[in-house]
């Protein structure tokens, strides 16, 4: 299985050679890596051959193609020349500059960000589409402040200051739902048990469920509820996960699957792995109530919590 964890970032949008792209350094870094890998393969060269031609190790080229490292401007120009793609030099230089220049919007909250979560924040900020199955909690992008605080306070080892920092971080992530030019496309399936699993008091829960109803009215947000009587499904084996898809300009990018565990995050990026979880999501979507019927289920839950 392809597993990887690194750090990254997000913010608004900018144009690179006329192409509007997320300025999340995480996604720009990924774009550069994908382009270098694609262009090398089109040239017919293997990694070891490309490395030998530029006087670098195969590991160095591999790190560039897996987004672990950014290339230097010099390496970038040499590689593009080697691949016979000098016409891509200006475009790739601008991507590289944007990736290096990007800032973490959560820089002032960095103490609230575990090392393994940094990458997720960057990828989420630059995603075009997020699809998820949420088995335990309302996902962070759809949480109210009060619900988020109740969830975070469940970790009794945190100080009040640490709790508030994490709440601010969670609220800050939600800005991608309000991007002016291209808000993220969000499609989530909630296990029905999530609607009844108490976080805070009844008022907190009712406010959270009312917020779900409000958000479900947005044209780029679909919320489905998986009924308790839906029966067995493939997602039961994996629990909560998110499939992230990126702008279509990033040719050949299969996307990334993210699992958040108690004290770490897992990232899967191999095409066959991403495809597996996409199939799982399609299966769960088919079992779940329609968005319209799901609103009825949420309204019923509001009367009972």
QUIVENJO-V478647 format. One record per helix or strand. SS is the DSSP state (H for helix, E for strand). FROM is the first residue (numbers start at 1). LEN is the number of residues. If there is no record, write none. Layout:
BEGIN
ss from len
SS FROM LEN
SS FROM LEN
END
This chain:
BEGIN
ss from len
E 3 1
E 13 4
E 19 4
H 25 19
H 47 8
H 58 8
H 73 10
H 86 16
H 107 6
H 115 12
E 129 6
H 140 3
H 145 9
H 160 19
E 185 7
H 192 4
H 202 14
E 221 6
H 228 3
H 234 4
E 241 5
E 256 5
E 265 4
H 271 17
H 291 12
END
